């Protein structure tokens, strides 16, 4: 019987290894959570796309600053006028005093020219404010990127814990399955000896089959979670991957003191967005101020009636102009006033939303700590229950082998042991997830949590 059990154990272990994508042979060292997070931060496609927002913001800031630099344009033209326009002039002006008005052509058949135009904004208050806001825009893009990193770290850690939980369940169900197979062998001998009923033996066969089905389902679920984990890490699905699936309790001291909301990137983003809206309002108000600009124009052009004169220097002449202009808006149909009113309303809306966000953040901090304390308490209880369940099952199994206890009592002890193991694993995962939730609520996922791994 022992030989058969060992053979079955080796067979199941081999099956599980194959079902879990052959990861033991493909990877010499299992992937730790810290390495997984680093890999995701480097490879995750969504995060890499979000990182480009900072580059986009930098280009937009340069675009705004470029409006204060000289604007240079080069112009060239060539005109052909087959029918030259005429204007009516007094006849005396063209030697025909007898006629009151005489049509006279004004213009030439051909026209050519090239020139350069340079303009420079000297004073424009609204544009100056927009340039001043470029630093704030950069910080906003950085905060958004840090928020994306936090979400990715949280999702990777949560998925990692889920894989550990499923791996531990597979191991426990395998142990239960082997134990039930051994009980089935004993029951078969008892049934053949006539000491138990056929219905009891067949009921046990059903339980063993159900346990095998449960094991297969857990393996399938593990592989699905592993595929999603690879997606988070930015790895192809066919990449061999193994994680450290040994669940251990994290003994990490997390301080309850201090202003934890200061580390929240989502709140920082809200404050920055309000600052941005205030800068926008300043820019709108500044639009009513005068705009001062300078310009310089230089042209070299020609007008002639015969195509042969196109390159005759006698028909070419130069023209240049230097100017200083000022524009002052007087009335714009109250558009600026309406834009300012909308911005002020949006700012008030953002303030109220931020106040609610602060309250929600405080609630999340308190709730995460309460859950962590409860999870640690439940873990201690379930740890003791598991120890008792193991002792009870071993005692029942020994008594059943000796024929002292019934099969029903042994199966009850088996179910109690399975439940105790499941509760222990879940409570351990809850403690780890609770620590993760506390760091998320405190805004310390990228800093303290990552350093603690």
Rosetta blueprint (number, residue, H / E / L):
1 X L
2 X H
3 X H
4 X H
5 X H
6 X H
7 X H
8 X H
9 X H
10 X H
11 X H
12 X H
13 X H
14 X H
15 X H
16 X H
17 X H
18 X H
19 X H
20 X L
21 X L
22 X L
23 X H
24 X H
25 X H
26 X H
27 X L
28 X L
29 X L
30 X L
31 X E
32 X L
33 X H
34 X H
35 X H
36 X H
37 X H
38 X H
39 X H
40 X H
41 X H
42 X H
43 X H
44 X L
45 X H
46 X H
47 X H
48 X H
49 X H
50 X H
51 X H
52 X H
53 X H
54 X H
55 X H
56 X H
57 X H
58 X H
59 X H
60 X H
61 X H
62 X H
63 X H
64 X H
65 X H
66 X H
67 X L
68 X L
69 X L
70 X L
71 X E
72 X E
73 X E
74 X E
75 X E
76 X E
77 X E
78 X E
79 X E
80 X E
81 X L
82 X L
83 X L
84 X L
85 X L
86 X E
87 X E
88 X E
89 X E
90 X E
91 X H
92 X H
93 X H
94 X H
95 X L
96 X L
97 X L
98 X L
99 X L
100 X L
101 X E
102 X E
103 X E
104 X E
105 X E
106 X L
107 X L
108 X L
109 X L
110 X E
111 X E
112 X E
113 X E
114 X E
115 X E
116 X E
117 X E
118 X E
119 X E
120 X E
121 X E
122 X E
123 X E
124 X L
125 X H
126 X H
127 X H
128 X H
129 X H
130 X H
131 X H
132 X H
133 X L
134 X H
135 X H
136 X H
137 X H
138 X H
139 X H
140 X H
141 X H
142 X H
143 X H
144 X H
145 X H
146 X H
147 X H
148 X H
149 X H
150 X H
151 X H
152 X H
153 X H
154 X H
155 X H
156 X H
157 X H
158 X H
159 X H
160 X H
161 X H
162 X H
163 X H
164 X H
165 X H
166 X H
167 X H
168 X H
169 X H
170 X H
171 X H
172 X H
173 X H
174 X H
175 X H
176 X H
177 X H
178 X H
179 X H
180 X H
181 X H
182 X H
183 X H
184 X H
185 X H
186 X H
187 X H
188 X H
189 X H
190 X H
191 X H
192 X H
193 X H
194 X L
195 X L
196 X L
197 X L
198 X H
199 X H
200 X H
201 X H
202 X H
203 X H
204 X H
205 X H
206 X H
207 X H
208 X H
209 X H
210 X H
211 X H
212 X H
213 X H
214 X H
215 X H
216 X H
217 X H
218 X H
219 X H
220 X H
221 X H
222 X H
223 X H
224 X H
225 X H
226 X H
227 X H
228 X H
229 X H
230 X H
231 X H
232 X H
233 X H
234 X L
235 X L
236 X L
237 X L
238 X L
239 X L
240 X L
241 X L
242 X L
243 X E
244 X L
245 X L
246 X L
247 X L
248 X L
249 X L
250 X L
251 X L
252 X L
253 X L
254 X L
255 X L
256 X L
257 X L
258 X L
259 X L
260 X H
261 X H
262 X H
263 X H
264 X L
265 X H
266 X H
267 X H
268 X H
269 X H
270 X H
271 X H
272 X H
273 X H
274 X H
275 X H
276 X H
277 X H
278 X H
279 X H
280 X H
281 X H
282 X H
283 X H
284 X H
285 X H
286 X H
287 X L
288 X L
289 X L
290 X L
291 X E
292 X E
293 X E
294 X E
295 X E
296 X E
297 X E
298 X E
299 X E
300 X E
301 X E
302 X E
303 X E
304 X E
305 X L
306 X L
307 X H
308 X H
309 X H
310 X L
311 X L
312 X L
313 X H
314 X H
315 X H
316 X E
317 X E
318 X E
319 X E
320 X E
321 X E
322 X E
323 X E
324 X E
325 X E
326 X E
327 X E
328 X L
329 X L
330 X L
331 X L
332 X L
333 X L
334 X L
335 X H
336 X H
337 X H
338 X H
339 X H
340 X H
341 X H
342 X H
343 X H
344 X H
345 X H
346 X H
347 X H
348 X H
349 X H
350 X H
351 X H
352 X H
353 X H
354 X H
355 X H
356 X H
357 X H
358 X H
359 X H
360 X H
361 X H
362 X H
363 X H
364 X H
365 X H
366 X H
367 X H
368 X H
369 X H
370 X H
371 X H
372 X H
373 X H
374 X H
375 X H
376 X H
377 X H
378 X H
379 X H
380 X H
381 X H
382 X H
383 X H
384 X H
385 X H
386 X H
387 X H
388 X H
389 X H
390 X H
391 X H
392 X H
393 X H
394 X H
395 X H
396 X H
397 X H
398 X H
399 X H
400 X H
401 X H
402 X L
403 X L
404 X L
405 X L
406 X L
407 X H
408 X H
409 X H
410 X H
411 X H
412 X H
413 X H
414 X H
415 X H
416 X H
417 X H
418 X H
419 X H
420 X H
421 X H
422 X H
423 X H
424 X H
425 X H
426 X H
427 X H
428 X H
429 X H
430 X H
431 X H
432 X H
433 X H
434 X H
435 X H
436 X H
437 X H
438 X H
439 X H
440 X H
441 X H
442 X H
443 X L
444 X L
445 X H
446 X H
447 X H
448 X H
449 X H
450 X H
451 X H
452 X H
453 X L
